[in-house]
Amino acid sequence: MRKFACFVAVLIGAATSVSAQSASDLPRIVTSPILVIQSERLYAESDFGKRVARERDDAIAALEAENERVATELEEEERVLTEQRKTMPSADFRAAADAFDAKAQAAREAQINKQREIAQNAEDERQRFIRSLNPVLEQILAESNALIILERRTAFAVRDVLDVTDRALFQANRILGDGTEAPEQ
């Protein structure tokens, strides 16, 4: 019973400070044919996922600043065009207004495309993380003599001891880092 209590204490400690641990500090993985993992948490808490989130947030902030600048420019151009309306022939104003509308629509579409590109880049990086995670998961499978790792949220009931998310997080950070360099082999 005392060994079990020590094992549980080690598991609880591992969950609180995985990134600061060395490989020898990690809890021993239970030998089981089935393991589970929390993939959303693994990605979000990994150095890789944190870098992608920072980059996405920075890109969104830059896009929002650009959106404000473009909106201000368009508002000023619209104001000038509205003032020119008083002195312009109707046909000339209509042509200028149509050109302005086309410019504003093109600017909106460009900003929407940039927003989509930011989201697509973040998704591409997420997929790269998942593909790069294979050696980590293979190692965990081998260490535990498991046959399969399932997504934890798909299981109706599972014992916490089968959850290898903390172990995978530690290994992913060690092997993949933040994803800006070639993976450690």
C-alpha positions in Angstrom: 0.0 0.0 0.0 2.9 2.4 0.8 4.4 1.8 -2.6 1.1 2.7 -4.3 0.9 5.9 -2.2 4.4 6.9 -3.2 3.6 6.2 -6.9 0.5 8.4 -6.7 2.6 11.2 -5.1 5.1 10.9 -7.9 2.3 11.2 -10.5 0.8 14.2 -8.8 4.2 15.9 -8.6 4.8 15.2 -12.3 1.7 16.9 -13.3 2.7 20.1 -11.6 6.2 20.6 -13.1 6.8 18.5 -16.1 8.9 21.0 -18.0 11.4 21.5 -15.2 12.0 17.7 -14.8 14.7 15.5 -16.1 14.0 12.1 -17.7 14.9 10.3 -14.5 12.3 12.4 -12.6 9.4 11.3 -14.8 6.9 8.8 -13.3 7.2 5.3 -14.5 4.7 4.5 -17.1 2.3 1.7 -16.2 2.6 -1.4 -18.3 -0.8 -1.6 -20.1 -1.9 -2.6 -23.6 -4.0 0.7 -23.7 -3.0 4.2 -22.8 -4.8 7.5 -23.1 -3.6 11.0 -23.9 -5.1 14.5 -23.8 -4.0 15.8 -27.2 -5.5 19.3 -26.8 -3.7 19.8 -23.5 -0.5 18.2 -24.9 -0.4 20.7 -27.8 -1.4 23.7 -25.8 1.1 23.1 -23.0 4.0 22.1 -25.2 6.7 24.5 -26.1 5.8 24.0 -29.7 2.1 24.9 -29.1 3.0 27.9 -26.9 5.3 29.2 -29.7 2.5 28.8 -32.3 0.0 30.5 -30.0 2.4 33.5 -29.4 3.1 33.8 -33.1 -0.6 33.6 -34.0 -1.5 36.2 -31.3 1.3 38.5 -32.6 0.1 38.2 -36.1 -3.5 38.9 -35.1 -2.4 42.0 -33.1 -0.4 43.2 -36.2 -3.4 42.6 -38.4 -5.7 44.4 -36.1 -3.3 47.4 -36.1 -3.2 47.2 -39.9 -7.0 47.0 -40.0 -7.3 50.2 -37.9 -4.8 52.0 -40.2 -6.6 50.9 -43.4 -10.0 51.9 -41.9 -8.7 55.3 -40.9 -7.2 55.8 -44.4 -10.5 54.7 -46.1 -12.6 57.0 -43.8 -10.4 59.9 -44.7 -10.6 59.1 -48.4 -14.4 58.8 -48.0 -14.6 62.2 -46.2 -12.6 63.9 -49.0 -14.7 62.2 -51.7 -17.9 63.4 -49.9 -16.6 67.0 -49.9 -15.6 66.7 -53.5 -19.1 65.7 -54.4 -20.3 69.3 -54.1 -18.0 70.4 -56.9 -17.8 67.3 -59.1 -20.1 66.5 -62.0 -22.5 63.7 -61.1 -20.9 61.2 -63.6 -17.4 61.9 -62.3 -18.5 61.5 -58.7 -20.3 58.2 -59.5 -17.1 56.9 -61.1 -15.0 58.1 -58.1 -17.5 56.6 -55.7 -17.5 53.3 -57.6 -13.7 53.2 -57.6 -13.7 54.0 -53.8 -16.2 51.2 -53.2 -14.1 48.7 -55.2 -11.0 49.8 -53.3 -12.7 49.4 -49.9 -14.0 46.0 -50.9 -10.6 44.9 -52.1 -9.1 46.1 -48.8 -11.7 44.1 -46.8 -11.0 41.0 -48.8 -7.3 41.4 -48.4 -7.6 41.7 -44.6 -10.0 38.7 -44.5 -7.4 36.7 -46.6 -4.7 37.7 -44.1 -6.9 36.5 -41.2 -7.5 33.2 -43.0 -3.7 32.9 -43.7 -2.9 33.4 -40.0 -5.4 30.7 -39.0 -4.1 28.3 -41.7 -0.5 28.8 -40.6 -1.5 28.0 -37.0 -3.3 24.9 -38.2 -0.4 23.9 -40.5 1.9 24.1 -37.5 -0.5 22.1 -35.4 -0.5 19.4 -38.0 3.3 19.5 -38.2 3.4 19.0 -34.4 1.1 16.0 -34.6 3.2 14.5 -37.4 6.4 15.2 -35.5 5.0 13.6 -32.3 5.2 10.1 -33.7 8.6 9.3 -32.3 7.5 10.5 -28.8 4.4 8.3 -28.9 6.3 5.3 -30.3 8.7 5.6 -27.4 5.9 5.7 -24.9 4.2 2.7 -26.5 7.5 0.8 -26.3 8.2 1.8 -22.7 4.7 0.7 -21.5 4.5 -2.3 -23.8 1.2 -0.8 -25.0 -0.6 -1.5 -28.2 -2.5 1.7 -28.6 -2.8 5.2 -27.3 -6.4 6.6 -27.4 -7.7 10.1 -27.0 -8.8 10.4 -23.4 -12.0 12.3 -24.1 -13.2 9.3 -26.3 -13.1 6.9 -23.3 -16.2 6.7 -21.1 -14.1 5.9 -18.0 -10.3 5.6 -17.6 -8.0 5.4 -14.7 -5.6 8.4 -14.4 -2.6 6.1 -14.3 -3.2 5.2 -18.0 -3.0 8.9 -19.0 0.5 9.5 -20.5 -0.1 13.2 -21.4 2.5 14.5 -18.9 5.1 12.0 -20.2 4.4 12.9 -23.8 4.6 16.6 -22.9 8.0 16.2 -21.3 9.3 14.1 -24.3 7.7 16.4 -26.9 9.4 19.4 -25.3 12.7 17.5 -25.1 12.6 16.2 -28.6 10.7 18.8 -30.6 11.3 21.9 -28.5 9.3 24.8 -29.9 9.5 23.5 -33.4 11.9 26.1 -34.8 14.8 23.8 -35.0 15.2 20.2 -36.4 14.0 17.6 -33.9 16.5 16.0 -31.6 17.2 12.4 -32.5 
